[in-house]
Amino acid sequence: MKKKVILLIILVMAVLVILTRPLRSISIKNESISKAQWKEDLEYMRKNLPKKHVNLFFKTTRQEFDNSILNLEQDLNNIDSQEIQVRLMSIISSIGDAHTNIVNFDSKYKYPLNAYWFKEGLFVVGISSKYKDILGCQITEINDIPIGKIIEDINTLIPHENEFLLKSENPSMLQEPKVLRHFGVINEVSEKQSIVLTLVNQDNMTFKTNILPEANSDIKWSYLTDKIKSKSLYLSSNENSCLKYSEDDNLIYYRFNTTANHPSTKELSLLKSMLKEKKAEKLIIDIRDNVGGSYFGNSRLVNIIRNSSYFNNKGKLFVIVGRKTFSSGLLYTYEFKNRTNAIFYGEPTGGKPNNYGALHYLKLPNSKISLSYSTKYFQSGSGDAFFPDCLVEYSIKDFLAGIDPAVEKIKSDYK
């Protein structure tokens, strides 16, 4: 009888443990590390990042940097791992170098929401298929907080050198539960913590939708582009590069979104053949979404175009840039500007002409957080961004209609 009572007590205690166990934390970092280990990581960063970075204190001071880390260390016993990560991102952002960042900040679980800034506001362009009916809707609030206020807060966490990079990057932070909790949008970081989106559809009707976080590997995405029947050249391929000859418009179009493995030898060979065989009216190089990768100057792409006496002329050669044109993508922009007769269309670039770059990486020993940092300073021009010759705004109505305003503007300006 005594044994049965003991077994019953053990069983009850086990059930209580299960019922009272907190929901699983949402983070990609090692949640089991101690506060002492976090302090080791912070001290490691405080001592080593200034040694590694080519000029860490070009905007902030050594004292400010040290104080921000010491303040975080003093708070370690009162905050959890997710909050530590957000505080750390805030410190990194204050450095003011868009290339110095936490590269593995993403969590295992996130709100499955992709949004994009059009001239009318912030719109849903990607979502878990569970909520695909809200594709194309404008986001005005999250949990009854105006989206403008949330974005203003989020911007303090994003390493940047101009407002255009913020426009590119801040929508992705809406996916992060730990970020939304930090700014008081949600109460806790858990798989059960939903957010309520206030949305406006294309018929100007306002409604609300609840969104739950999902594991990255489980999300089945639906995209607004899937709803577009007639796609522009810009949207005609999901690949990192797209090279096409449009017979209807008599133009050659080449888009590459990264300089990692692009332009490839195969792409350059095909482009070279096109330039010889097709006496097209226009050649359009589209690097509006080119976030960089690698660049060594004197590129083969620019050399091929520069050596074409037919295409390297005003009114024949056009380059499209935008908010995502960054790092090596920006270096390509300036090579086209300095070595060809290209005319530029699009938005101001997310990359700043004079900037730090050439990344190396520093891994914190316990949390395994990986920090990118700059090892060189590049000087290409002046100002906070590269401004194209012709500014182009992007409208949600044009997007839904499959219209690319940049290409259409080029076609109308140079008939």
C-alpha positions in Angstrom: 0.0 0.0 0.0 2.8 2.4 0.9 4.5 1.7 -2.4 1.3 2.5 -4.3 0.9 5.8 -2.5 4.6 6.7 -3.3 4.0 5.8 -7.0 0.8 7.9 -7.0 2.6 10.9 -5.6 5.4 10.5 -8.2 2.8 10.3 -11.0 1.0 13.4 -9.8 4.2 15.3 -9.5 5.2 14.3 -13.0 1.9 15.5 -14.4 2.2 18.8 -12.6 5.7 19.3 -14.0 4.3 18.7 -17.5 1.3 21.0 -17.0 3.3 23.8 -15.5 6.3 23.6 -17.9 6.7 26.8 -19.8 6.2 26.8 -23.6 9.3 26.1 -25.6 11.4 29.2 -26.2 11.8 30.5 -29.7 15.4 31.0 -30.5 18.2 29.6 -32.7 20.8 30.1 -29.9 21.8 27.6 -27.2 19.2 28.4 -24.5 21.0 26.3 -21.9 24.0 28.6 -21.5 24.4 30.3 -18.1 24.4 34.0 -17.4 28.1 33.6 -16.6 28.6 32.3 -20.1 26.7 35.1 -21.6 28.9 37.5 -19.7 32.0 35.7 -21.2 30.5 36.2 -24.7 29.9 39.9 -24.1 33.4 40.4 -22.8 34.8 38.5 -25.7 33.0 40.8 -28.1 34.0 43.9 -26.2 37.7 43.0 -26.3 37.9 41.4 -29.8 35.5 43.3 -32.1 37.5 46.6 -31.8 40.6 44.7 -32.7 39.1 43.0 -35.7 37.1 45.8 -37.2 39.0 48.2 -39.4 37.6 51.3 -37.6 34.9 50.3 -35.1 34.6 53.8 -33.5 34.0 56.0 -36.6 30.6 56.9 -35.3 30.4 55.9 -31.6 33.2 56.1 -29.0 35.0 53.4 -27.2 33.5 54.5 -24.0 30.0 54.4 -25.3 30.6 50.9 -26.7 32.0 49.6 -23.5 29.2 51.2 -21.4 26.5 49.7 -23.5 28.0 46.2 -23.0 28.6 46.8 -19.3 24.9 47.9 -18.9 23.8 44.7 -20.6 26.0 42.6 -18.3 24.4 44.3 -15.3 21.0 43.3 -16.5 21.8 39.6 -17.4 20.1 38.2 -14.2 16.8 39.9 -15.0 16.4 39.1 -18.7 16.2 35.9 -20.8 18.2 34.7 -23.8 15.9 36.3 -26.4 16.1 39.7 -24.7 19.8 39.4 -24.5 20.0 38.9 -28.3 17.8 41.9 -29.0 19.9 44.1 -26.7 23.0 42.8 -28.4 21.6 43.7 -31.8 20.9 47.2 -30.5 24.5 47.6 -29.5 25.7 46.4 -32.9 23.3 48.7 -34.7 24.7 51.7 -32.7 28.1 51.2 -34.3 26.6 52.6 -37.6 28.2 50.1 -40.0 25.7 48.3 -42.2 28.1 45.5 -42.8 28.7 44.8 -39.0 25.7 42.7 -38.0 24.5 39.6 -36.2 24.3 37.1 -39.1 22.3 34.4 -37.3 19.8 36.6 -35.5 16.8 34.7 -37.0 14.8 32.5 -34.7 13.7 28.9 -35.2 10.1 30.1 -35.0 8.8 33.3 -36.6 5.6 35.0 -37.7 5.3 33.8 -41.3 4.9 37.2 -42.8 6.7 38.9 -45.7 5.9 42.6 -46.3 7.1 45.2 -48.7 7.0 49.0 -48.7 5.1 50.4 -51.8 4.4 54.1 -52.2 1.0 53.5 -50.6 2.3 51.8 -47.5 3.4 48.4 -46.2 1.7 45.4 -47.9 1.7 41.6 -47.4 3.6 40.0 -50.3 4.3 36.6 -48.7 2.4 34.7 -46.0 1.9 31.1 -44.7 -0.6 29.4 -46.9 -2.9 29.2 -43.9 -3.5 33.0 -44.3 -3.1 33.4 -48.1 -6.4 35.4 -48.3 -4.6 38.5 -46.8 -2.0 38.6 -49.7 -2.0 42.1 -51.2 -3.5 43.7 -48.1 -2.0 46.8 -46.4 -0.8 46.4 -42.8 -1.9 49.4 -40.7 -1.6 48.0 -37.1 -0.2 45.1 -35.2 -2.0 44.4 -31.9 -3.7 47.8 -32.3 -0.3 49.6 -32.4 0.2 51.7 -35.5 2.7 50.1 -37.9 4.6 53.4 -38.2 5.4 53.3 -34.4 6.5 49.7 -34.6 8.7 50.4 -37.6 10.2 53.4 -35.9 11.2 51.2 -32.9 12.5 48.4 -35.1 14.8 50.8 -37.1 16.9 51.2 -33.9 17.9 47.5 -34.3 19.0 47.6 -37.9 22.6 48.4 -38.8 22.3 51.0 -41.6 23.9 54.0 -43.2 20.8 55.5 -44.9 17.0 55.4 -44.8 16.7 53.3 -48.0 18.3 50.3 -46.4 15.9 50.6 -43.5 13.0 50.5 -46.0 14.5 47.3 -47.4 15.2 45.6 -44.1 12.7 46.6 -41.4 9.7 44.5 -42.7 11.7 41.3 -42.0 12.0 42.2 -38.3 8.2 41.9 -38.0 8.7 38.2 -38.2 10.7 38.1 -34.9 8.8 37.4 -31.7 11.7 38.4 -29.5 11.8 41.8 -31.3 8.1 42.4 -31.0 8.2 41.5 -27.3 11.1 43.8 -26.7 9.1 46.8 -28.0 5.9 45.7 -26.1 3.9 44.6 -29.2 3.5 41.1 -27.6 3.7 39.8 -24.1 5.7 36.7 -24.4 7.9 34.7 -26.7 6.1 31.4 -27.3 4.5 29.2 -29.9 1.1 30.2 -28.7 1.6 34.0 -28.8 -0.4 35.3 -31.8 -0.4 38.7 -33.3 -3.4 40.5 -34.6 -2.9 42.3 -37.9 -5.2 45.2 -38.8 -5.4 45.1 -42.6 -7.0 47.0 -45.5 -7.8 45.1 -48.6 -8.0 46.2 -52.3 -11.6 47.2 -51.8 -10.6 49.5 -49.0 -12.3 47.3 -46.3 -10.6 47.1 -42.9 -10.5 43.8 -41.0 -8.3 41.9 -38.6 -6.4 38.5 -38.8 -4.6 36.5 -36.1 -1.2 35.1 -37.0 0.7 32.4 -35.0 4.4 31.8 -35.2 5.6 28.7 -37.1 8.8 26.7 -37.3 10.9 27.9 -40.3 11.0 24.4 -41.7 7.2 24.0 -41.5 6.1 27.2 -43.3 4.4 26.6 -46.6 4.7 30.0 -48.2 2.2 31.6 -50.5 3.3 34.7 -52.5 1.5 37.6 -54.1 3.4 37.0 -57.3 1.5 33.7 -57.6 -1.7 35.8 -58.1 -0.2 37.9 -61.0 -1.3 36.5 -64.4 0.9 38.5 -66.7 4.3 39.0 -65.1 6.9 41.6 -66.1 10.5 40.6 -66.9 11.4 41.6 -63.3 8.9 39.0 -61.9 9.2 36.4 -64.6 11.8 34.3 -62.7 12.3 33.4 -59.0 16.0 32.6 -59.7 18.9 34.8 -58.6 19.5 35.7 -62.2 17.4 36.2 -65.3 18.7 36.8 -68.9 16.1 37.2 -71.6 15.5 38.8 -75.0 12.0 40.3 -75.3 11.0 40.2 -78.9 7.8 42.2 -78.2 9.9 45.1 -76.7 13.0 44.4 -78.7 15.2 44.6 -75.6 17.7 42.5 -73.7 17.1 42.2 -70.0 19.6 40.9 -67.5 18.9 40.7 -63.8 21.2 39.3 -61.1 20.4 39.6 -57.4 23.7 38.6 -56.0 27.4 38.9 -57.0 28.0 35.5 -55.4 28.5 33.3 -58.5 26.9 35.9 -60.7 27.4 36.9 -63.4 28.5 33.3 -64.2 30.6 32.4 -67.1 27.6 30.7 -68.8 25.5 33.9 -68.4 28.2 36.1 -69.7 28.7 33.9 -72.7 25.0 33.9 -73.5 24.9 37.7 -73.0 27.8 38.2 -75.3 26.1 36.1 -78.0 22.9 38.1 -77.6 24.7 41.4 -78.0 26.1 40.2 -81.3 23.0 38.5 -82.7 20.2 40.8 -81.4 20.2 44.3 -82.6 17.9 45.2 -79.8 16.9 48.8 -79.1 17.8 48.6 -75.5 20.0 46.7 -73.0 18.7 46.8 -69.4 20.9 45.6 -66.5 18.8 45.1 -63.4 20.6 45.2 -60.1 17.8 46.7 -58.0 17.8 43.6 -55.7 21.5 43.0 -55.7 22.6 42.6 -52.1 26.3 41.9 -53.0 28.5 38.9 -52.5 32.0 39.3 -54.0 33.5 41.9 -56.3 37.1 42.4 -57.6 36.7 45.3 -59.9 37.2 45.5 -63.7 34.3 43.1 -64.1 33.9 40.9 -67.2 30.3 42.0 -67.5 31.1 45.7 -67.7 34.0 44.9 -70.1 31.7 43.0 -72.4 29.2 45.9 -72.5 31.9 48.6 -72.7 33.4 47.0 -75.7 30.1 47.0 -77.6 30.1 50.1 -79.7 26.4 49.5 -80.4 25.0 49.1 -76.8 27.4 51.3 -74.9 25.6 54.5 -75.8 23.2 56.9 -74.2 19.7 55.7 -74.9 20.8 52.1 -75.4 22.2 51.1 -72.1 20.2 51.3 -68.8 20.9 50.1 -65.2 18.1 49.7 -62.7 19.0 50.2 -59.0 17.0 50.2 -55.8 16.8 50.0 -52.0 18.3 46.5 -52.0 21.4 47.5 -54.1 24.0 47.1 -51.5 27.7 46.2 -50.9 29.1 44.6 -54.1 25.9 45.5 -55.9 26.7 49.1 -55.2 30.3 48.6 -56.5 28.8 47.3 -59.8 26.6 50.4 -59.9 29.6 52.7 -59.7 31.6 50.6 -62.2 28.7 51.0 -64.7 28.6 54.8 -63.9 32.4 55.3 -64.3 33.1 53.0 -67.2 30.0 53.0 -69.4 27.4 55.4 -70.8 24.6 53.8 -68.8 21.5 55.8 -67.7 20.2 54.9 -64.3 16.6 54.3 -63.2 14.9 53.2 -60.0 15.2 54.1 -56.3 18.2 55.4 -54.3 20.5 52.5 -53.2 20.5 50.9 -49.7 24.3 51.0 -49.9 26.2 54.2 -49.1 28.9 55.2 -51.7 31.6 55.5 -49.1 31.3 52.6 -46.7 33.0 49.9 -44.7 32.9 46.3 -46.0 35.0 43.2 -47.0 33.5 41.0 -44.3 35.1 38.7 -41.8 33.3 36.9 -39.0 33.6 36.7 -35.2 31.8 33.8 -33.4 31.0 34.2 -29.7 32.3 31.1 -27.9 29.2 30.1 -25.8 26.1 31.3 -27.6 27.7 30.8 -31.0 26.3 34.1 -32.2 28.2 35.0 -35.4 29.1 38.7 -36.0 30.1 40.0 -39.4 32.5 42.9 -39.3 34.3 45.1 -41.8 37.9 45.0 -42.7 38.2 47.6 -45.4 36.8 51.1 -46.3 35.6 51.8 -49.8 35.2 55.2 -51.4 33.0 55.3 -54.5 31.2 58.7 -54.4 29.4 61.1 -52.1 26.2 61.4 -50.2 24.2 58.8 -48.3 23.1 56.8 -51.4 23.5 56.5 -55.1 20.6 58.4 -56.7 19.6 57.3 -60.2 19.1 59.7 -63.1 15.4 59.0 -63.0 13.6 58.2 -59.8 10.8 55.5 -60.0 8.2 54.8 -57.3 6.6 51.4 -57.0 2.9 51.1 -56.6 0.9 48.1 -55.3 -1.5 48.6 -58.2 1.3 48.3 -60.7 2.6 45.3 -58.9 -0.7 43.5 -59.0 -1.1 44.4 -62.6 2.3 42.8 -63.4 3.7 46.2 -64.4 7.4 47.1 -63.8 7.4 50.9 -63.6 11.2 51.1 -64.1 11.2 49.2 -67.4 8.0 51.0 -68.5 9.6 54.4 -67.8 12.7 53.5 -69.8 10.6 52.3 -72.7 8.5 55.5 -72.7 11.4 57.9 -72.3 13.4 56.2 -75.1 11.0 55.1 -77.8 
